Amino acid sequence: MASTLPTRAVRTLSGSACRTFARSSAIESALLPRRALSTSTGEAPTSQSDRPRWSYTPERAKAPFSLRLDSKRPAWYVNSDPSKLDDFYLRLLGPGGDKLLSDEVKWLAVTHKSFDQGRRGYNDRLAFLGKRIVKLQASLALVQSPAPSPPTRDSYGRKPFEHPDLEGLANLSYNTKNFMTHKDKMATLAQKYELEKVLRWSPRLPLDLKASGLELILAHTMYAIIGAIALEKGGEVANKVARERILSPLGFQI
C-alpha cells in the first residue's frame, strides 16, 4: 500500500520545487546572450549603411505621409556641405578647429531640436553643459579683473577693509555677468563667426527669423559647441576655448 504524505508536506514540496524551477530558469535566462541597447530606431537599409548618421532620417522614424499637405509655408533649406561646416569651425576655433571634434559631433553641436523633428539628434544636453562652463569662466574672469578702487574713507572717517584676494569681488554680480553674456551679445558674436550659415534648424516663421527665436538659438548653439569640446577633449580645452574664443571677444579681460 502506497504511503501518503500530509497535505502540508505536499504543499511544501511543491512550493520548494516551484521555487527551485523558477530559480534555475532565472539563472539560465541571465546566462543567455542579450542584445545591446541601441539609440537607432531601426536597422538602416543596405543603401544607407555607409552613410553618416547626421545625413539622413532613419526610415522607421518617418511618417507614412506628410502632415503638411498643401502647406503654404516656404521651404527652409539647411547646410549639408561638410566643407562649409569645417570652415565655420576654423573661424570659431582657429587653425585645426575642423579636426578638434569628430564628424558626428560637429553636426550634432549645430543641430537644434526643431530640425527634422529631432529625429537626427539635437544639442540640448551639450548646450546645458557648455553654458555651465562659460558661466563659470565668466565668473572667474570677473573676479580676477581689477576693480575700481573704493574710497579710502567714508563720511564717518572709517577706512574699509582691504585684501588682495578681495579686490575683484566687487566685479562679480549677477547683473554684470548676465549683461556681458546676454543672448543678444552671444548671438552677435555667433553671427561674426557666421554660425547662421551652418545652423541646422527649422524656424517657425521662415520670413521672420528674429520672431522665430534666432538670437536664442544662436546663443544656445555656441554653448553646445563648448559642451561638445568638453566631452570629447576635456575641461581644460573647453575652458581655454570659452575664454579665448567667446569671453575675450565679449569684452572680458582674460
MARROTI-927840 format. One line per field, with one value per residue: residue in three letters; residue number from 1; x negated, y negated, z negated of N, C-alpha, C in turn. Coordinates in nm, 2 decimals. Layout:
// MARROTI-927840
resn = [ALA/...]
resi = [NUM/...]
n.x = [X/...]
n.y = [Y/...]
n.z = [Z/...]
ca.x = [X/...]
ca.y = [Y/...]
ca.z = [Z/...]
c.x = [X/...]
c.y = [Y/...]
c.z = [Z/...]
//
This chain:
// MARROTI-927840
resn = [MET/ALA/SER/THR/LEU/PRO/THR/ARG/ALA/VAL/ARG/THR/LEU/SER/GLY/SER/ALA/CYS/ARG/THR/PHE/ALA/ARG/SER/SER/ALA/ILE/GLU/SER/ALA/LEU/LEU/PRO/ARG/ARG/ALA/LEU/SER/THR/SER/THR/GLY/GLU/ALA/PRO/THR/SER/GLN/SER/ASP/ARG/PRO/ARG/TRP/SER/TYR/THR/PRO/GLU/ARG/ALA/LYS/ALA/PRO/PHE/SER/LEU/ARG/LEU/ASP/SER/LYS/ARG/PRO/ALA/TRP/TYR/VAL/ASN/SER/ASP/PRO/SER/LYS/LEU/ASP/ASP/PHE/TYR/LEU/ARG/LEU/LEU/GLY/PRO/GLY/GLY/ASP/LYS/LEU/LEU/SER/ASP/GLU/VAL/LYS/TRP/LEU/ALA/VAL/THR/HIS/LYS/SER/PHE/ASP/GLN/GLY/ARG/ARG/GLY/TYR/ASN/ASP/ARG/LEU/ALA/PHE/LEU/GLY/LYS/ARG/ILE/VAL/LYS/LEU/GLN/ALA/SER/LEU/ALA/LEU/VAL/GLN/SER/PRO/ALA/PRO/SER/PRO/PRO/THR/ARG/ASP/SER/TYR/GLY/ARG/LYS/PRO/PHE/GLU/HIS/PRO/ASP/LEU/GLU/GLY/LEU/ALA/ASN/LEU/SER/TYR/ASN/THR/LYS/ASN/PHE/MET/THR/HIS/LYS/ASP/LYS/MET/ALA/THR/LEU/ALA/GLN/LYS/TYR/GLU/LEU/GLU/LYS/VAL/LEU/ARG/TRP/SER/PRO/ARG/LEU/PRO/LEU/ASP/LEU/LYS/ALA/SER/GLY/LEU/GLU/LEU/ILE/LEU/ALA/HIS/THR/MET/TYR/ALA/ILE/ILE/GLY/ALA/ILE/ALA/LEU/GLU/LYS/GLY/GLY/GLU/VAL/ALA/ASN/LYS/VAL/ALA/ARG/GLU/ARG/ILE/LEU/SER/PRO/LEU/GLY/PHE/GLN/ILE]
resi = [1/2/3/4/5/6/7/8/9/10/11/12/13/14/15/16/17/18/19/20/21/22/23/24/25/26/27/28/29/30/31/32/33/34/35/36/37/38/39/40/41/42/43/44/45/46/47/48/49/50/51/52/53/54/55/56/57/58/59/60/61/62/63/64/65/66/67/68/69/70/71/72/73/74/75/76/77/78/79/80/81/82/83/84/85/86/87/88/89/90/91/92/93/94/95/96/97/98/99/100/101/102/103/104/105/106/107/108/109/110/111/112/113/114/115/116/117/118/119/120/121/122/123/124/125/126/127/128/129/130/131/132/133/134/135/136/137/138/139/140/141/142/143/144/145/146/147/148/149/150/151/152/153/154/155/156/157/158/159/160/161/162/163/164/165/166/167/168/169/170/171/172/173/174/175/176/177/178/179/180/181/182/183/184/185/186/187/188/189/190/191/192/193/194/195/196/197/198/199/200/201/202/203/204/205/206/207/208/209/210/211/212/213/214/215/216/217/218/219/220/221/222/223/224/225/226/227/228/229/230/231/232/233/234/235/236/237/238/239/240/241/242/243/244/245/246/247/248/249/250/251/252/253/254]
n.x = [-0.09/-0.06/-0.23/-0.10/-0.15/-0.13/0.09/-0.02/-0.29/-0.30/-0.23/-0.45/-0.66/-0.59/-0.59/-0.86/-0.97/-0.87/-0.99/-1.26/-1.26/-1.19/-1.41/-1.62/-1.55/-1.57/-1.84/-1.94/-1.83/-1.96/-2.21/-2.19/-2.28/-2.24/-2.09/-2.25/-2.17/-2.04/-2.05/-1.94/-1.66/-1.60/-1.72/-1.93/-1.87/-2.04/-2.15/-2.19/-2.38/-2.65/-2.63/-2.68/-2.54/-2.43/-2.33/-2.09/-1.74/-1.63/-1.46/-1.24/-1.16/-1.02/-0.71/-0.42/-0.30/-0.29/-0.24/-0.19/-0.01/0.06/-0.06/-0.14/-0.37/-0.69/-0.97/-1.25/-1.59/-1.88/-2.23/-2.42/-2.67/-2.98/-3.23/-3.16/-3.08/-3.32/-3.47/-3.34/-3.41/-3.68/-3.69/-3.58/-3.73/-3.99/-4.31/-4.32/-4.08/-3.88/-3.94/-3.91/-3.68/-3.49/-3.33/-3.06/-2.98/-3.04/-2.83/-2.62/-2.64/-2.56/-2.30/-1.96/-1.67/-1.45/-1.50/-1.42/-1.23/-1.38/-1.48/-1.73/-1.89/-1.98/-2.11/-2.06/-2.15/-2.42/-2.44/-2.35/-2.56/-2.77/-2.69/-2.72/-2.99/-3.08/-2.96/-3.09/-3.36/-3.33/-3.26/-3.50/-3.67/-3.57/-3.62/-3.90/-3.96/-4.07/-3.93/-3.75/-3.90/-3.80/-3.66/-3.89/-3.81/-3.50/-3.21/-3.21/-3.46/-3.57/-3.78/-3.76/-3.78/-4.06/-4.19/-4.42/-4.30/-4.04/-4.00/-3.88/-3.63/-3.41/-3.34/-3.20/-2.89/-2.54/-2.40/-2.60/-2.74/-2.54/-2.47/-2.70/-2.71/-2.48/-2.21/-2.18/-2.43/-2.58/-2.46/-2.53/-2.80/-2.81/-2.71/-2.92/-3.11/-2.98/-2.79/-2.52/-2.51/-2.56/-2.39/-2.16/-1.83/-1.47/-1.29/-1.01/-0.87/-0.96/-1.00/-1.05/-1.30/-1.39/-1.17/-1.12/-1.30/-1.58/-1.81/-1.82/-1.86/-2.11/-2.28/-2.24/-2.35/-2.62/-2.69/-2.65/-2.85/-3.08/-3.02/-3.03/-3.31/-3.41/-3.32/-3.45/-3.72/-3.79/-3.79/-3.99/-4.06/-3.81/-3.76/-3.97/-3.90/-3.65/-3.73/-3.91/-3.78/-3.52/-3.46/-3.66/-3.63/-3.38/-3.44/-3.55/-3.82/-4.08]
n.y = [0.12/-0.21/-0.49/-0.78/-1.13/-1.40/-1.68/-1.93/-1.88/-1.80/-2.04/-2.19/-2.06/-2.09/-2.37/-2.43/-2.30/-2.45/-2.69/-2.62/-2.55/-2.80/-2.95/-2.83/-2.86/-3.14/-3.18/-3.05/-3.22/-3.45/-3.38/-3.37/-3.52/-3.87/-4.14/-4.44/-4.77/-5.01/-5.33/-5.38/-5.39/-5.17/-4.92/-5.04/-5.06/-4.87/-5.04/-5.27/-5.21/-5.29/-5.55/-5.86/-5.91/-6.17/-6.25/-6.16/-6.07/-5.82/-5.54/-5.41/-5.61/-5.78/-5.93/-5.78/-5.95/-6.30/-6.56/-6.81/-6.89/-7.06/-7.29/-7.63/-7.72/-7.85/-7.66/-7.56/-7.55/-7.38/-7.37/-7.12/-7.06/-6.94/-7.08/-7.35/-7.35/-7.28/-7.50/-7.69/-7.60/-7.64/-7.92/-7.97/-7.83/-7.85/-7.77/-7.43/-7.38/-7.24/-6.98/-6.92/-6.81/-6.51/-6.40/-6.33/-6.46/-6.72/-6.79/-6.74/-6.93/-7.17/-7.14/-7.20/-7.12/-7.16/-7.09/-6.86/-6.74/-6.65/-6.40/-6.33/-6.37/-6.62/-6.93/-6.99/-6.88/-6.91/-7.19/-7.26/-7.17/-7.32/-7.58/-7.60/-7.58/-7.81/-8.02/-7.97/-8.03/-8.29/-8.41/-8.36/-8.52/-8.77/-8.80/-8.80/-9.03/-9.37/-9.59/-9.89/-10.13/-10.16/-10.43/-10.58/-10.66/-10.69/-10.90/-10.90/-10.88/-10.63/-10.35/-10.13/-9.77/-9.60/-9.37/-9.17/-8.94/-9.00/-9.20/-9.20/-9.12/-9.29/-9.31/-9.09/-9.02/-8.93/-9.07/-9.20/-8.98/-8.85/-9.05/-9.08/-8.84/-8.81/-8.68/-8.83/-8.95/-8.71/-8.61/-8.80/-8.77/-8.51/-8.55/-8.69/-8.49/-8.36/-8.16/-8.12/-8.03/-7.76/-7.65/-7.42/-7.41/-7.46/-7.73/-7.88/-8.09/-8.13/-8.37/-8.56/-8.56/-8.66/-8.68/-8.41/-8.33/-8.34/-8.46/-8.35/-8.08/-8.08/-8.16/-7.94/-7.74/-7.81/-7.76/-7.49/-7.39/-7.44/-7.26/-7.02/-7.01/-6.99/-6.73/-6.57/-6.65/-6.73/-6.92/-7.12/-7.20/-7.29/-7.50/-7.68/-7.74/-7.86/-8.09/-8.22/-8.23/-8.31/-8.46/-8.65/-8.80/-8.91/-9.11/-9.05/-9.06/-8.86]
n.z = [0.00/0.09/-0.06/-0.20/-0.19/-0.43/-0.38/-0.42/-0.39/-0.12/0.00/-0.08/0.05/0.31/0.33/0.28/0.50/0.71/0.66/0.69/0.96/1.07/0.99/1.12/1.39/1.40/1.36/1.59/1.79/1.73/1.82/2.09/2.40/2.45/2.63/2.71/2.60/2.82/2.98/3.22/3.44/3.59/3.81/4.07/4.42/4.67/4.86/4.71/4.53/4.53/4.51/4.32/3.99/3.94/4.19/4.29/4.23/4.02/4.17/4.03/3.87/4.01/4.10/4.26/4.43/4.53/4.29/4.36/4.57/4.87/4.77/4.72/4.63/4.67/4.80/4.60/4.62/4.51/4.43/4.58/4.65/4.58/4.60/4.57/4.30/4.18/4.24/4.08/3.82/3.83/3.84/3.59/3.40/3.47/3.63/3.72/3.60/3.73/3.70/3.44/3.32/3.36/3.67/3.65/3.41/3.46/3.64/3.47/3.27/3.39/3.44/3.39/3.20/3.34/3.60/3.84/3.67/3.45/3.51/3.59/3.38/3.14/2.98/2.71/2.46/2.48/2.49/2.23/2.07/2.18/2.13/1.85/1.82/1.96/1.80/1.56/1.62/1.69/1.44/1.31/1.46/1.41/1.14/1.13/1.26/1.25/1.01/0.97/0.75/0.42/0.22/-0.01/-0.26/-0.44/-0.49/-0.77/-0.84/-0.84/-0.75/-0.49/-0.49/-0.33/-0.11/0.09/0.21/0.23/0.41/0.67/0.62/0.61/0.87/0.94/0.99/1.02/1.21/1.36/1.48/1.63/1.80/1.96/2.08/2.22/2.42/2.66/2.70/2.73/2.96/3.15/3.15/3.25/3.51/3.62/3.64/3.84/3.79/3.85/4.11/4.11/3.93/3.82/3.83/3.80/3.86/3.70/3.83/4.13/4.28/4.09/3.90/3.66/3.50/3.48/3.30/3.34/3.22/2.97/3.03/3.16/2.96/2.79/2.94/2.95/2.69/2.69/2.86/2.70/2.49/2.63/2.69/2.44/2.37/2.55/2.56/2.31/2.00/1.97/2.23/2.32/2.14/2.21/2.48/2.43/2.29/2.47/2.72/2.69/2.44/2.43/2.69/2.61/2.44/2.19/1.96/2.01]
ca.x = [0.00/-0.15/-0.22/-0.05/-0.21/-0.04/0.12/-0.12/-0.42/-0.29/-0.24/-0.59/-0.75/-0.55/-0.63/-1.01/-1.00/-0.84/-1.09/-1.38/-1.24/-1.19/-1.54/-1.71/-1.52/-1.62/-1.98/-1.96/-1.79/-2.07/-2.33/-2.17/-2.33/-2.15/-2.11/-2.29/-2.08/-2.08/-1.98/-1.88/-1.52/-1.59/-1.83/-1.93/-1.88/-2.18/-2.20/-2.23/-2.47/-2.77/-2.61/-2.69/-2.41/-2.37/-2.29/-1.96/-1.65/-1.60/-1.34/-1.14/-1.12/-0.94/-0.57/-0.39/-0.26/-0.33/-0.14/-0.18/0.05/0.10/-0.11/-0.19/-0.49/-0.80/-1.06/-1.37/-1.70/-1.99/-2.36/-2.46/-2.81/-3.08/-3.33/-3.11/-3.09/-3.46/-3.51/-3.29/-3.49/-3.81/-3.66/-3.55/-3.83/-4.12/-4.38/-4.30/-3.95/-3.79/-3.98/-3.90/-3.57/-3.46/-3.24/-2.92/-2.96/-3.04/-2.70/-2.52/-2.65/-2.49/-2.16/-1.86/-1.57/-1.34/-1.54/-1.38/-1.16/-1.47/-1.50/-1.87/-1.96/-1.99/-2.22/-2.02/-2.23/-2.56/-2.43/-2.34/-2.70/-2.85/-2.65/-2.78/-3.14/-3.10/-2.93/-3.20/-3.48/-3.29/-3.28/-3.65/-3.73/-3.53/-3.69/-4.04/-3.98/-4.09/-3.81/-3.77/-3.94/-3.69/-3.71/-3.97/-3.74/-3.36/-3.17/-3.23/-3.60/-3.61/-3.85/-3.71/-3.88/-4.12/-4.27/-4.44/-4.21/-3.90/-3.99/-3.79/-3.50/-3.31/-3.30/-3.12/-2.75/-2.45/-2.36/-2.72/-2.78/-2.43/-2.47/-2.81/-2.69/-2.34/-2.19/-2.20/-2.57/-2.62/-2.41/-2.61/-2.93/-2.79/-2.70/-3.05/-3.17/-2.89/-2.72/-2.39/-2.52/-2.57/-2.30/-2.05/-1.71/-1.35/-1.22/-0.86/-0.84/-1.08/-1.01/-1.08/-1.38/-1.41/-1.05/-1.13/-1.40/-1.71/-1.92/-1.83/-1.91/-2.25/-2.35/-2.22/-2.44/-2.75/-2.71/-2.65/-2.99/-3.17/-2.99/-3.09/-3.45/-3.44/-3.30/-3.55/-3.86/-3.82/-3.75/-4.09/-4.05/-3.69/-3.78/-4.05/-3.82/-3.55/-3.79/-3.97/-3.70/-3.39/-3.46/-3.75/-3.56/-3.27/-3.49/-3.61/-3.97/-4.13]
ca.y = [0.00/-0.33/-0.58/-0.91/-1.24/-1.50/-1.79/-2.04/-1.84/-1.81/-2.19/-2.24/-2.01/-2.16/-2.51/-2.44/-2.26/-2.57/-2.80/-2.57/-2.57/-2.94/-3.00/-2.78/-2.93/-3.28/-3.18/-3.02/-3.34/-3.55/-3.34/-3.38/-3.64/-3.98/-4.24/-4.57/-4.88/-5.10/-5.46/-5.39/-5.35/-5.05/-4.89/-5.11/-4.98/-4.84/-5.16/-5.37/-5.15/-5.36/-5.70/-5.91/-5.92/-6.30/-6.29/-6.11/-6.04/-5.67/-5.51/-5.38/-5.73/-5.87/-5.91/-5.73/-6.06/-6.43/-6.62/-6.95/-6.88/-7.19/-7.39/-7.75/-7.76/-7.83/-7.56/-7.61/-7.46/-7.39/-7.33/-6.97/-7.05/-6.93/-7.18/-7.47/-7.33/-7.28/-7.65/-7.76/-7.56/-7.71/-8.06/-7.98/-7.77/-7.88/-7.66/-7.29/-7.37/-7.15/-6.85/-6.91/-6.72/-6.41/-6.44/-6.32/-6.56/-6.85/-6.82/-6.74/-7.05/-7.28/-7.09/-7.24/-7.02/-7.19/-7.04/-6.72/-6.69/-6.59/-6.26/-6.30/-6.41/-6.77/-6.97/-7.05/-6.84/-6.97/-7.33/-7.27/-7.16/-7.43/-7.71/-7.60/-7.61/-7.95/-8.10/-7.96/-8.10/-8.44/-8.45/-8.37/-8.63/-8.90/-8.81/-8.83/-9.16/-9.48/-9.66/-10.04/-10.15/-10.22/-10.55/-10.55/-10.68/-10.73/-11.03/-10.89/-10.87/-10.49/-10.30/-9.99/-9.66/-9.57/-9.25/-9.14/-8.84/-9.06/-9.32/-9.18/-9.06/-9.38/-9.29/-8.97/-9.03/-8.86/-9.16/-9.22/-8.86/-8.83/-9.16/-9.06/-8.71/-8.81/-8.61/-8.92/-8.96/-8.58/-8.59/-8.89/-8.70/-8.39/-8.60/-8.72/-8.36/-8.31/-8.03/-8.11/-7.96/-7.62/-7.62/-7.33/-7.44/-7.49/-7.84/-7.88/-8.18/-8.15/-8.51/-8.65/-8.48/-8.71/-8.64/-8.27/-8.30/-8.31/-8.50/-8.25/-7.95/-8.10/-8.15/-7.80/-7.66/-7.84/-7.68/-7.34/-7.37/-7.43/-7.13/-6.91/-7.01/-6.94/-6.59/-6.50/-6.69/-6.75/-7.05/-7.21/-7.25/-7.36/-7.63/-7.76/-7.79/-7.95/-8.22/-8.29/-8.25/-8.36/-8.56/-8.77/-8.89/-8.97/-9.22/-9.01/-9.07/-8.73]
ca.z = [0.00/0.11/-0.17/-0.17/-0.27/-0.47/-0.28/-0.44/-0.33/0.03/0.04/-0.10/0.15/0.44/0.33/0.30/0.64/0.80/0.63/0.75/1.10/1.11/0.97/1.22/1.51/1.39/1.38/1.73/1.87/1.72/1.89/2.23/2.46/2.46/2.73/2.65/2.63/2.93/2.99/3.35/3.44/3.67/3.90/4.19/4.54/4.72/4.93/4.62/4.42/4.54/4.49/4.18/3.92/3.95/4.32/4.33/4.13/4.02/4.24/3.94/3.79/4.10/4.11/4.39/4.52/4.48/4.21/4.41/4.70/4.92/4.68/4.79/4.55/4.76/4.76/4.54/4.65/4.42/4.49/4.58/4.71/4.47/4.61/4.51/4.16/4.14/4.25/3.96/3.71/3.85/3.80/3.44/3.31/3.52/3.71/3.67/3.54/3.80/3.66/3.29/3.29/3.46/3.77/3.60/3.30/3.53/3.69/3.36/3.20/3.46/3.48/3.30/3.19/3.44/3.73/3.87/3.55/3.36/3.54/3.61/3.26/3.12/2.90/2.58/2.35/2.50/2.45/2.09/2.01/2.22/2.06/1.71/1.84/2.00/1.69/1.46/1.67/1.68/1.30/1.27/1.53/1.34/1.01/1.15/1.32/1.15/0.97/0.93/0.61/0.33/0.14/-0.12/-0.39/-0.41/-0.56/-0.91/-0.86/-0.86/-0.64/-0.46/-0.49/-0.20/-0.10/0.23/0.27/0.24/0.49/0.78/0.57/0.64/1.01/0.95/0.95/1.11/1.32/1.45/1.56/1.72/1.90/2.05/2.15/2.26/2.55/2.77/2.73/2.78/3.09/3.23/3.17/3.34/3.64/3.66/3.68/3.95/3.74/3.91/4.24/4.09/3.82/3.87/3.75/3.88/3.80/3.70/3.93/4.22/4.33/3.98/3.82/3.53/3.42/3.46/3.19/3.40/3.13/2.86/3.09/3.19/2.83/2.75/3.02/2.91/2.57/2.73/2.91/2.58/2.43/2.72/2.68/2.30/2.36/2.64/2.54/2.17/1.95/1.99/2.36/2.32/2.07/2.29/2.59/2.38/2.25/2.58/2.84/2.65/2.34/2.47/2.78/2.55/2.36/2.06/1.95/1.99]
c.x = [-0.09/-0.13/-0.18/-0.12/-0.11/-0.02/0.02/-0.25/-0.42/-0.30/-0.38/-0.68/-0.72/-0.60/-0.78/-1.05/-0.98/-0.95/-1.22/-1.37/-1.26/-1.34/-1.64/-1.68/-1.57/-1.77/-2.01/-1.93/-1.90/-2.19/-2.31/-2.23/-2.22/-2.19/-2.15/-2.18/-2.13/-1.99/-1.91/-1.74/-1.50/-1.71/-1.82/-1.93/-2.02/-2.24/-2.24/-2.33/-2.60/-2.75/-2.62/-2.55/-2.34/-2.30/-2.16/-1.87/-1.62/-1.46/-1.22/-1.09/-1.04/-0.80/-0.53/-0.34/-0.29/-0.21/-0.12/-0.13/0.09/0.05/-0.17/-0.32/-0.61/-0.90/-1.19/-1.48/-1.81/-2.12/-2.37/-2.60/-2.91/-3.19/-3.29/-3.11/-3.23/-3.51/-3.46/-3.37/-3.63/-3.79/-3.65/-3.67/-3.97/-4.18/-4.36/-4.16/-3.86/-3.83/-3.96/-3.79/-3.55/-3.35/-3.10/-2.89/-2.96/-2.90/-2.60/-2.52/-2.58/-2.35/-2.06/-1.75/-1.45/-1.37/-1.49/-1.31/-1.25/-1.51/-1.65/-1.96/-1.97/-2.08/-2.18/-2.11/-2.38/-2.55/-2.42/-2.48/-2.78/-2.82/-2.71/-2.92/-3.16/-3.07/-3.03/-3.32/-3.45/-3.31/-3.42/-3.71/-3.70/-3.60/-3.83/-4.06/-3.99/-3.96/-3.84/-3.80/-3.83/-3.75/-3.79/-3.90/-3.60/-3.33/-3.20/-3.38/-3.65/-3.68/-3.81/-3.82/-3.93/-4.20/-4.30/-4.34/-4.07/-3.89/-3.89/-3.65/-3.38/-3.26/-3.20/-2.98/-2.66/-2.42/-2.48/-2.74/-2.67/-2.43/-2.58/-2.79/-2.55/-2.33/-2.21/-2.34/-2.63/-2.58/-2.49/-2.74/-2.92/-2.77/-2.83/-3.13/-3.09/-2.83/-2.59/-2.40/-2.52/-2.47/-2.18/-1.93/-1.59/-1.28/-1.07/-0.81/-0.95/-1.10/-1.04/-1.17/-1.40/-1.29/-1.05/-1.23/-1.54/-1.82/-1.93/-1.90/-2.06/-2.33/-2.35/-2.32/-2.58/-2.78/-2.73/-2.79/-3.09/-3.14/-3.04/-3.24/-3.49/-3.42/-3.41/-3.69/-3.90/-3.79/-3.86/-4.08/-3.92/-3.70/-3.86/-3.98/-3.72/-3.61/-3.84/-3.88/-3.56/-3.40/-3.55/-3.69/-3.44/-3.31/-3.55/-3.76/-4.02/-4.28]
c.y = [-0.12/-0.43/-0.72/-1.02/-1.34/-1.61/-1.90/-2.01/-1.84/-1.95/-2.24/-2.19/-2.08/-2.30/-2.52/-2.40/-2.38/-2.67/-2.75/-2.59/-2.71/-3.00/-2.95/-2.84/-3.07/-3.28/-3.15/-3.14/-3.44/-3.52/-3.35/-3.51/-3.75/-4.07/-4.37/-4.67/-4.96/-5.22/-5.47/-5.34/-5.22/-5.04/-4.97/-5.02/-4.96/-4.97/-5.27/-5.33/-5.23/-5.51/-5.74/-5.93/-6.06/-6.33/-6.24/-6.08/-5.89/-5.64/-5.48/-5.49/-5.82/-5.83/-5.86/-5.84/-6.19/-6.49/-6.77/-6.94/-7.02/-7.30/-7.51/-7.80/-7.74/-7.73/-7.63/-7.51/-7.49/-7.34/-7.18/-6.95/-7.05/-7.03/-7.31/-7.46/-7.34/-7.43/-7.72/-7.72/-7.62/-7.85/-8.07/-7.94/-7.79/-7.76/-7.53/-7.28/-7.27/-7.00/-6.82/-6.82/-6.62/-6.46/-6.44/-6.43/-6.70/-6.89/-6.82/-6.87/-7.17/-7.24/-7.12/-7.13/-7.04/-7.13/-6.89/-6.66/-6.62/-6.45/-6.23/-6.35/-6.57/-6.80/-7.02/-7.01/-6.90/-7.12/-7.35/-7.26/-7.28/-7.56/-7.71/-7.63/-7.76/-8.05/-8.09/-8.04/-8.26/-8.49/-8.46/-8.49/-8.77/-8.91/-8.85/-8.96/-9.27/-9.56/-9.81/-10.05/-10.21/-10.34/-10.51/-10.56/-10.73/-10.86/-11.02/-10.87/-10.72/-10.44/-10.16/-9.89/-9.63/-9.45/-9.21/-9.04/-8.89/-9.17/-9.31/-9.13/-9.16/-9.37/-9.18/-9.00/-8.97/-8.95/-9.18/-9.10/-8.84/-8.93/-9.13/-8.93/-8.70/-8.74/-8.70/-8.94/-8.83/-8.56/-8.68/-8.83/-8.58/-8.43/-8.64/-8.60/-8.30/-8.17/-8.01/-8.03/-7.81/-7.57/-7.53/-7.35/-7.46/-7.60/-7.83/-7.97/-8.21/-8.29/-8.60/-8.57/-8.53/-8.67/-8.49/-8.23/-8.27/-8.35/-8.40/-8.12/-7.97/-8.10/-8.01/-7.71/-7.69/-7.77/-7.53/-7.31/-7.35/-7.30/-7.02/-6.90/-6.96/-6.79/-6.51/-6.53/-6.72/-6.90/-7.15/-7.28/-7.34/-7.50/-7.73/-7.82/-7.89/-8.09/-8.29/-8.32/-8.30/-8.48/-8.68/-8.85/-8.96/-9.09/-9.18/-9.02/-8.93/-8.73]
c.z = [0.00/-0.01/-0.12/-0.25/-0.32/-0.37/-0.29/-0.37/-0.18/0.07/0.03/0.01/0.29/0.45/0.35/0.44/0.73/0.78/0.70/0.90/1.15/1.10/1.08/1.36/1.51/1.42/1.53/1.82/1.85/1.79/2.04/2.28/2.48/2.57/2.66/2.69/2.74/2.94/3.13/3.35/3.53/3.76/4.03/4.31/4.59/4.79/4.84/4.51/4.42/4.52/4.35/4.12/3.94/4.08/4.37/4.21/4.13/4.09/4.14/3.86/3.88/4.09/4.25/4.49/4.45/4.40/4.26/4.55/4.75/4.83/4.76/4.72/4.65/4.71/4.70/4.56/4.55/4.49/4.48/4.64/4.60/4.48/4.55/4.36/4.11/4.14/4.13/3.84/3.71/3.80/3.64/3.36/3.36/3.60/3.64/3.60/3.60/3.77/3.51/3.25/3.40/3.55/3.71/3.49/3.36/3.58/3.57/3.29/3.26/3.50/3.36/3.30/3.29/3.58/3.74/3.75/3.45/3.39/3.57/3.49/3.25/3.00/2.76/2.47/2.36/2.46/2.30/2.02/2.05/2.16/1.92/1.72/1.87/1.88/1.58/1.50/1.67/1.54/1.26/1.34/1.46/1.21/1.02/1.22/1.22/1.13/0.95/0.78/0.53/0.27/0.02/-0.25/-0.35/-0.49/-0.71/-0.94/-0.88/-0.73/-0.61/-0.46/-0.35/-0.21/0.05/0.29/0.29/0.34/0.61/0.74/0.61/0.79/1.03/0.90/1.06/1.23/1.42/1.54/1.66/1.83/2.01/2.13/2.20/2.40/2.67/2.81/2.78/2.92/3.19/3.26/3.26/3.48/3.70/3.71/3.80/3.91/3.81/4.04/4.23/3.99/3.88/3.78/3.85/3.81/3.81/3.81/4.02/4.27/4.22/3.88/3.68/3.44/3.40/3.36/3.24/3.30/3.02/2.91/3.12/3.06/2.77/2.82/2.98/2.78/2.60/2.78/2.80/2.51/2.50/2.70/2.54/2.30/2.44/2.61/2.40/2.13/1.97/2.12/2.37/2.25/2.15/2.41/2.54/2.35/2.38/2.70/2.82/2.56/2.38/2.58/2.72/2.46/2.22/2.07/1.91/1.96]
//
